[in-house]
Amino acid sequence: MNETNDLWLAGVDGCPSGWIAAFVRPTGEACEVAIFPRFADIVAARQIAVVAVDMPIGLPARTGLGGRAAENAVRPLLGARQSSVFSVPSRAAIEETDYRAACDTALATSDPPRKVSKQLFNIAPKIREVDGALRTDAALAARAFEVHPELAFWRLNGERPLTEPKKVKSRCYEPGLALRRDLLIAAGLPPAIVHGAPPKGAGPDDLLDALACAAIARRVHAGTAHPFPTQVERDAFGLPMAIWA
């Protein structure tokens, strides 16, 4: 991709108040972090060449054991962190707004039959938000890449799973956060941002996850990122079903 002085890359993660985005240049320490209520607001904020978002992209008509091929490709790499990779159900299940209905639809569209996890259902509105934005904007879809923070940190850690969790009993775990901060700084993210307070409406882990996504956005832009699985399938709308790192 051609670089210009006003070119940005974005690492995006969901957070309690909407979305947290870390904007970086292809190289250097320039970095800005902000909260946005809607995913569409992020891509309208500035000229973005790559949007690396921690949210499923590409929703299958049916799923097999463990969800999509993407989830099954990355879980074995993450060791004790693999539980952070949720199984993505069918598009029809994601489109249900009632949990029981989502589970019934998921059971009917999976083999072996599997319900939707409560954690996945809780982020389904954000999945629908990203999906709707990409299906209505082909140019945006071409710039959007699905990422996962734990896979990003695996890549930044020399392709080794992290030994410490970022949360214990739903609370931020400082040894795990410290490990992730060190990896982000080693990857070229500015220490002042990495060690800084998250913007209002996001937690410390949300900030680090968005920065990890931004680190992978740089890899995508540089042509050094790889998809999992390597053979990328597409859903009925042509959206790729792969996690990049």
GIRANOR-V47298 format. One line per field, one symbol per residue. phi: phi as a letter, one per 30 degrees, with the letter a starting at -180 (. if undefined). Layout:
phi=???
This chain:
phi=.dcbdcdbcbcbbdbeckbcbccbdebiceabbacbdbeddddddadcdbcccdaebicddbbcdijddddddceddchdddddcdddddedddddccddddddddddbbbdebddddddddceedddddeddddcbdddedccbdbbeddddeddciibdddbddbbhiceceedddeddddddddjddeddecddddejbceddddddddddddedddddicdbdbddcddbddciddcacca
